[in-house]
Amino acid sequence: MTRRAIFAGVILLVSCAVLAAPKKPAKPGALPRYGMLVFSDLCMHPDSGEFGGQRITLQRFAEVDTVLYEFTAGGLSWPVVASDVTIDPRGQQFYFTVQPPDEDERTISGHLADNGKTLVLDGGYCEDQSVPMRLPLVTDFSRKAGTCRACPAPKVKQPPEEEKPVIDTGSTVTASR
């Protein structure tokens, strides 16, 4: 009886050690294979008190990855469940398709930056295609939304200077001695 108890204790101890062993860590800045991540730049407009910005919630399960997309259009929208969620094998980029109510279907794509702490969306911000939309990773879910900042003034492109045409008067002037 004591041999069986010792043997069972050793098996139990080895099983616990195997389960508690550290797992292979994910590459820094890559999306973890399982879990939930929230990227958001939601803020409050000081004049109206309404929300502004976007929130993307990525849920990663063994069977499927899902995205809940929220945006503002005056007030915060209902969450839109995305379709066609695709994440690259390295966990650095992903895209998904959403169709908000009364709007056309669109695809949103982005990549991770700042060692996985920021989602940078493809496309422009504030109608300036050179400034990408950056959504920080939310780690404190109890924090209040910050104050929205005004869009930066768009960069005005100077039109290229036109070359003035050389006017040929048809006369030739020669130097004489």
N, C-alpha and C positions, 0 to 999 in steps of 0.2 A: 504494500500500500504506500509506503513512503517513497519507493522508487517511482511509482506512478505520479505521485504528487510533485516530486522534484522534476520529473520529466515534463509534466504539464506546466509547471512554473517556468522552466527554461523556454519552452515553446511560447508561452505567453510573453515572456520578457523579450525574446527575439522578435516576435510579431510586433510588439510595441516599438521596438527600436527601428524596425523597417518602416513602419508607418510614420515615425517621427523624424526620419532621416530627411535632411534638406533636399528639396526638389531642385532640378536644374533651373537656375534663374533665367528669366526672359532677358533678351538683349535690352540694354538700357535704351529708353526712348521708343520701344516697340509696344504695340497693344498686347496686353496679356491675352492668353487663349481663352480664359474663362473670367466672368465677372461683369461688372457694370462700370461704365465711365460716363461722366457728364461733362460736356464742354459748353460753356455759356458766356455770353457777353451781355446778358440782360442788365438793364439799367433803368432808372426812373428819370423821366423828363421833368426838370424842376418847375416848369411853367404849368403843365397840365397834370402832372402826377401819374401819367400813363407809362407803361413799360415800353422799352425800346430794345431791339437786339434779337438774338436768336439763342436757342438752346437745343443741343443735339445729345440725346441719351443713347449710348451704344450698349446693348446687352449681348454678351457673348455666352452661348450655351454650347454643349457638345453637339447638338443636332443642327442648330441654326443660329445665325447672328441677326439681331433685330435692331432697328433704329426708330426712335420716337423723335420727331422733328417739331419744334415749336418756333414760331416767329411772331413778330408784331405787325399789325396793320391797324394801328389805332390802339386796340387793346390786345392782350396776349391771346394768341389763337389756341384752339383746341389742339392737343397733340395729334399729329398726323403720323400714322404708321407707314413706314417706308417699305417699298418693295425693291427687289433686285439689289439687296445689300451685298457688296463684294469687297472683300478685304484682301490685300496682297499677302502672299505667304510670309513675307518678312514682317508684317504688322506695321508698316510705315505709312501706307496710303489706303484710303477706302472711298467708295462712292456708293450712292443709293439714289433711288428714284422716289419722288413724292408727288402727290397730286392734291394740293390744298383745295378745300371747297371753293367752287366758283372760279377756279384758276386752271391754267394749262399744266399738264404734267411736266416736271423738270427734273434734271439730274444734278445732284450736288456732289462735288468731289473735293477732296482735300488731302493734306499730308500732315504728319506730325512734325513738330519743331520743338526747340528748347528742351531736348531730351525727353520728349513725350508729354510735356506740360502744356503744350499749345497745339490746337488744331488750326491749320492755316487753310482756309477755303480758297479754291480756285475762283478767279473772277475778281471784280473790283468792289470797292467799298465807297459809299457816298458818291456814286457815279464817276469815280476816278479809277480807271482800270489798272493804274500803276500801284495802287495801295490795296494789298490783299486784306481780307477779313480775317482777324485773328480771334479765336475763341479759347480762352484759358480753361484748363482743367479745373473743375470745381472740386475742392477738397473740404471746404467748410460749408455744409449745407444749411447752417443756421445764420449765416451772415446776411445782412440786408443788402439789397441791390444798391450799387453805387449810382452816382449822378451821371446822366448821359452827357457826353461832350458833343459840341457842334462839329459837323463835318468840316474838315479842313477846306480852305478855299481851293477850288480846282486850279491846277497849273494851266496857265494860259500859254499856248504855244505861239511863239512869234512866227508870223508868216515869213517864208524865206524872201530875202531881198531880191527884187527883180533886177536882172542885169539890164542896164540901160543900153539900148541899141546904139551902135556907132552910126552916126549920120554921115553918109557919103554925099558930099555936096557936088560931086562930079568934077570939081576943079583940082588940078594938081599944082602944087607950089614947089618950085625947085629953087634951090639956092644958086645964085649966080656969083661968079667971081668978079 
